[in-house]
Amino acid sequence: MKTIQYPGKGAVNGLKLELFSQDEIEAIDRATRDVLTYYGVQVSDEEGLKLFEEAGCEVNFETKMVKIPDFVMNKALASAPKTFYLYGRDDEHTIEQSWKGRVHYTCFGTGIQVCTYLGDGKYETRDSNDNDLAQIAKLCDWADGISYFSLAVSARDWAGKGAEDVHEMYTSIVNSSKHFHHIDPVGDHVKYYWEMCKAFYGGDEKLARERPIMSMLVCPTSPLELSHNAAQVIIQGARYGIPVNVLSMAMAGGSSSVHLAGTLVTHNAEILSGIILAQLAKPGAPVFYGSSTTIFDLKHGTAPVGAPELGLISASVAKLGQYYGLPVFVAGM
């Protein structure tokens, strides 16, 4: 049997930053398990609550709190794949997303405005539109350093007129031969994304499941909540075989502890609860361990993604994802 090697684009090896001893990472793991077992997470979705209950979790349907025991978490982590592929239109644009694998790069959004150069130092800032998204997708398709295309800007001209997120997917896959990573998915619309994936393969559902040309990014709500939308994106993605990136955007000093170690525990519990839900919906579902967690700027009321703490947190959560045997996606360094 021939093994296909997908070259990907712009992969880099050799970047390594060790922040923890084994004892320290195990301490964060134990603290996370305590949070999940004795405090729990809020799951604001009826189907998600039922899946957790059927798996043996303690579920309060009034408060929507779910307490996740160790055996449920361990079973879910055992079924989550260490490697999966992000399929492009062809093998050249397909990459391997793997535990402790090669480093790949993508653009990141989703922005809601663009800046148009008018000449002589003059610029115009305006809402982004469908055409902007198409042009950025083409640019990223050309750029060898970008391995796959993540939704960069919103098609704001579709807001209030139609399913904006569905149009964003269509525009992205039409204008790029690379894998599409949807950053603004809507749980109730995943079925439409799936129909487009099938359409790409001429209606062949088996091929669409084996080689999905898209994946989805979804965020828990910090602290410690899986919203209805997040839960449905995770559940539907798992059942269709669409890889799901469970990505926390906790803010140290805002929606999580001001201490970075405490923020790591909150972040870890949020991500693991989403990954567990994916495995309960469909054992073996491909999932990322994701992060765009940073600090909260108390003076300006912002989440500075250029802060040095973001780099520290990204390196830390990358190590946590590796500890659990999961492919990792983190914000830039």
N, C-alpha and C positions, 0 to 999 in steps of 0.2 A: 504494500500500500504506500503510495507516494505521499510524503508530507509536504504540504504547501507552506512556503515561507513568505509571509506578507511583509514586504519591506517597510511600509509606512513612510512617513516623511519627517525629516528633521529630528530623528531620535538621538538622544544624547545619553551617554553613559558616564559614570564616574563621579556624580554629584552625591556627596554623603556628609551628613551632619548628625552626629550622635549626641543626643541631649540627655538620655536616661541610662542609668544602670538597669540591670534586670530587676533588681529589688524595687526600684522606683516605679518602673512601668507596671509591675505587679501590684504595687500599692494603689495606683490609679485605677487599675482593673478592679481591685477589691472594693474601692470606694464607689465605683460605678455600679457594681453588682448590688451593693447596699442600697443605693438610690433606687434601682429598678425593683429590688425585692421588697423593700420596706416602705418606700414612698410611692414609687411608680411614675407613670406618665399619663397625661390626659389624652385620650383618643376621642376626638369629636366626630366620630363616624360609626354608625350603627353596625355596618358590616365588619369593620375593623374590630369593634368590641367583641362581636360574636366569634371571630377567628381567634382572638386571644383567649376567650373563655373556653372554646373547644380544645385549645392546646394545653389547658391546665393552669391558666393564669387566674388570679383573683381579680374579678371585674365588678366594679360598682356602676351599674347602668344609670344611676341618678347623677352622680358626680362625674361620670365618664372616666374615672381613674382606673388604670390597669397596673397591677403589680406583677412583675415578670420574674419568676423564680429561675435559679441557675440552670435547671435541666432544660427549660424551654430555650434559653439563650444558647446553651452549649449545642443543642440539637440543630438549631438554626444555623449557627456558625459552621457546623460540620457539613451542612448541605449547600452552603453558599460557595459558588465556584471560585477557585483561585485564579482562573484565566478564562477570558472570553474575548470575542473579537468585535471590533467596531467596523462594520462593513461599509465600504464605499460602493460606488457603482461597479467597480472592478477590483481585481486583486491588488493592483498597484496602489489604490487608495484605501486599502483595508489594513488596520493595525491591530496588534495584539495588546489587550489591556490585561496586565498580569501582576500578580503578587510578586513584589521585589523584581519586577521586570524593567524593561527599558523606559526611559523618561520621554514622554511625548508632550507637545505643546498645542494649545488651542487658544483662540480668542475668547473673550469673556464679556458678558453683558448682564442684564439687557439694558442698554441705554435708551432714553426716551427723547434725546435731542441730538442734533448734529451741528457742526460748525462749518459753514460754507465760506471759503476764501473768496473775497471780492476784489483782491488786488490792492497793492500799495498799503499793506498793513491793516486792511479793513476786513472784517469778518461779520457774518450774520449767523446768529444762533437761532435755530428753529426746531420745531418738532420733527422727529424722524418719520419717514414714510416708507411705503412699500418699495419704491424705486431705490431709496438709500440702502435698504436691506439687500436688494438684488445686486447693487454695485459692490457692496462690501463682501458679499458672498463670492462674487467673481474675483475680487482682489485676493481673498483668502484661498480661493481655489488655485490661483497662480502662485502663491507664496509657499515655497518648499518647506519653510520652517514651521508651518502650521499643519499639524497632523490631521485634524478634523475640524469641522466648522460648528461652532457654538453660536446660538442666536445672539447677534451683536447689538441690534437695535430693534425697537418695536415699529411695526407698521401702523403708526398712529392715525393715518388716513382711513383705516378700517374701523377705528374705535367707534362704537355705537351704530355702525352700519352693517356689521356681520360678525362672524366668529374670527376675531382678530388673530388669535393664536393659530387657527387652522390656516389662514392665509399666510401667516409667517412661515409655517412649515412648508407650504406649497412653494412659496417664493424661494426659500432656502434650498430645497432639493432640486428645483428646476435650474438654479444658477450655480450649483456646485456639484462636482463629481465625488467630493469627499463625504464621509459620514456626517450626518447632521445630529447635533446635540441640542435638543429643545430645552431652553432655560425657562420658558414661561408656559408650561403645560397646564391644561385645565382638565381635571379628572373626568368631567362629563363628556369631554371631547376626545378622549384617548381612542375611542372607537373610530373616529374620523381619521386620526393619524394612521391607525391600523389599516384602514381601507386604502389610504395612499400608499402605504408600504406594499400591500398586496397588488395594487394597480401597477407598481413599478415592475413586479414579476408577472404581469399579465394575468392577475387573479389567482396565482398559485399560492395558496395559503401555506402549504408545507415549506416551500422555498422562502416565503416571507418570514416564517418562524425560525428557520435555520440561519438566515442571513439578513436580519433586520437592518435596514439602512438608516435607522434613527435610534437615538436613545433619549432619555428624559432626565432632567435635573429637577429635584423638588426639595423644598426646605421645611423642616420642622419649625414650629413657632417657639422661639425661646422665651421663657424657660420651659422645657419639658412638655411640649404639646405636639401631637400629630393632628392637624386640622382635618376637616372633612375632605378638602381638596387634596392635601398631601397624602392622606390614607388612600384615596381613590386612585391617584396617579400610581402609587406604589402597588396596589392590588391589581389594577388593570394592566399595568406594565408587566408585572410578573406573569399574569395569565396569558398575555399575548407573546411573551418571550422578548419584550423590548427591554434592554438594559436600563436600570434606574439608578441615578446618582443621588443618594440621600445625603444632602449637604446642609450642614448647620451654618447659620450666620449669627451665632451668639456674640454678644458684645460685652467684654469684660468691663465691669463698672456700670453697665446699663441693664441688660437682660440676663446677666450672669455675674458671678462673683468678681470683685475687683482684683482678686488674686488669680494669677494665671493658672495655677494648679487647680483651683476650684472651677475655673472656666473649662478646663480640660475635662473634668468629671461631668459637668453639665453637657458639654458638647458630645462627649462619648456616649452618654446615656441616650441623648436624642438620636444620634446616628444609629446606634445599635437597635433601638426600638423600631426604627423604620426598616432596617435590614431584617430583623426578626419577622416583622409583618410580611415582608416580601416572601420570605421562606415559608411562612404559614399559608400564604395564598397559593404558592407554587414552589415546592422544594426544588432547589437547583436553579432558581431564578437568578440571572446575572445582575449583580449590584456593585456599585462603587461605594467606598468609604470616602465621603466628601467633606470639604471644609472651605468656607470663606470667613471663618471666625476671626475677629480682630478685637481691638479695644474700643471703648466708647469715649469720645472726647467730651468731657463734662463742660468745658468752657464754651465750645462751639455747637454742641449737640449733634455731632456727626460721628460716623463710623469710618475713621481714616484707614483706608486699605493700603496706604503707603507708609504706615507706621512700622517701625522696626519690630514691634510686638507681633504684627501679623506674620512676619517671617519666622519668628520664634514659635508661634502657635502652629503654623503650617508644618514646620519641621517636626514639632511634637506630635501632631495628630497623624502625620505620615507614619511615624514610628508606631503609634497605636494601631493604625490600620494594618500595618505589617504584622504586629503582634497577634492580631486576630485572623491572619491569613487572607486578607482581602486586597483587591486592587484599590489603589488610592488616587484621589483627585483633590489637589489643594490649590489655593490661591497663590499667586506669584510671590517670589521671594523678595 
